[in-house]
């Protein structure tokens, strides 16, 4: 983490301390204080993650077509679909584009490869989208 980000965090902490002064003062023990500050930190982390995932999904939704991870045919984008992920810090809610392959009759979502590298990636684990145990693998975010 660079100095610029640390400075922004210091500013944010000062504002949070002022806003939460009553709750912070009411924390009787160090454990109580840590539990409160961890809850605040978890919410900051959750919202930051949610914002980044939404930004990635918005970049992915600019792709009118995406390559099917199974047959490699180009497939048209469908409507944005809501996603609710259970993260370590709580639920992360965002909308992302879905694609449907008429040939394979399956829906899929592009991975970050399609978002960040400008290629039509598809985020599957193997060529068939399954792990070595036969279970479906989710695409990368």
N, C-alpha and C positions, 0 to 999 in steps of 0.2 A: 504494500500500500504506500502510495507516494505522499509527500508532505502536503500537497494540495488537498487531497482527500482527508487527511488527518485534520487540517485546518477547518474544512467544512464540517467535519464531525464535531470538533470543539464548539463551533458556532451553534450547531444543532443541539448539542448537549446543554449549552447555556440556556437556550430557548426552552428546551424540555424541562430543565431544572426549575425555571421560573414558572412554567405552566403547571408543573406537577409538585410545586413546593409544599402544598398541604399534605399530599399523599406521602411524599418523601419524609417530611417531618414526623408524620404519624407512624412511620416504620420504627418499631421499638427496638429491634435487635438487628445485628448485622445480617442475619439470615433473612429477616423480614425485608430489609433494605435490598439485599441481593435478589430476592424473589420478585420484588417490584421492578427493579431495574432490568432483570432478565426478561420479564414480561414486556417491558417497553422495547428492549432490544429485539426480542423475537418479532414484535409487530413491525418494527422498522425493517428487519430482514425479510419478513413475509411480503411487505408492500414493495420493497425494492425488487425482490424476485418476481413478483406478480407484474410489475411494470416492465421489467426486462422481457419476460415471456410474452407479454402483449405486444411489445415493440417487435420482437422476432416474428410473431404471428402476422403482424401488419405488413412486415417486409415480405413474408412468404405469400401473403394474399395478393401481392402484385403479380405473381406468376399466374398467367391465364391457363397454362398447361404445366403438368409435371409428369415425369416418367414413372410408369408403374413399376414397383419393385419386383414384380414377378415376370411379366411379359415384356417389359421395357417399351411398351407403346406409350405415346403421349396421351394424357387424359385431361379433360377439362375440369376446371375448378368448380366446386359446388358452392353453396352458401356457407358463410361463417357458422361454425358450430361452437356452442359453449363447452368449456372444459373446466372441470373442478378436480384439481390434483391435491392429494394430501401430502404436504411437505413436512419436513421436520418441525417447522415453525408454525404450522397451521395450514388451513385451506388456501389454495392459490386458485383464483378464478380468472379466466380470460377466454377470449374467443379466438378460434384459429380456423384456417381454411381447410376444407376437406376436398379430396379428389376421388373420383369414381372411375374405375376401369370397367368399361362395358364388356371387354373381352374376358377378363378374369372374374367379373362380377364381384368386385371387392372394393371397399372404401379404404383410403389410406391418407396419411398426413405427411407433408414433407418434413425432413429433418433440418437441422441447422446448416448442413452442407448446402442445401438449396438456398438457405437464407444468407449465409455469410460469404460463401465462395462464388455465388452467382451460377452455380451448376444446378442441374435438375436432380438433386439427390433425393433419396427416398427413405433413409433412416432405418432400414431393416437390418436385422442381425446377420442373417445369411441370405443367400439368394432366394430362399423360399419364405423368409420372414419368420422362421421358427428357430428356436434355440436347439442345442444338441439333444435335448430331452423331448422335443416335439411340442414344446410350449410356445405360444405366440410371444414375440418380443415387441415391446413398444418402440416407437421411433424416438430418436434423440430430440431433445428440445434445445 
